[in-house]
Amino acid sequence: MSLGTVQKALNRLAIEGWVIRKRGHGSFVADPERSITEVYDMITKTVSRFSKASDAV
């Protein structure tokens, strides 16, 4: 996995409110109280999007 892919994924997670990115400090989980089901669904959808994008290349 390339650095660009990871950066895009972290940016997307930040846009969706899952992580908070602080320059010079790192990325942090925005709300640790979210249910495991929500997290699993979000990860599944994100992986699916990246898989479809890589298949198109």
Residue pairs with C-beta under 8 A, 6 or more apart in sequence:
5 50
9 46
9 50
10 19
10 21
10 27
11 21
12 46
13 19
13 27
13 46
14 20
14 21
14 27
16 42
17 30
17 31
18 29
18 30
18 31
18 34
18 39
18 42
19 27
19 28
19 29
19 30
20 27
20 28
20 29
20 30
21 27
21 28
22 28
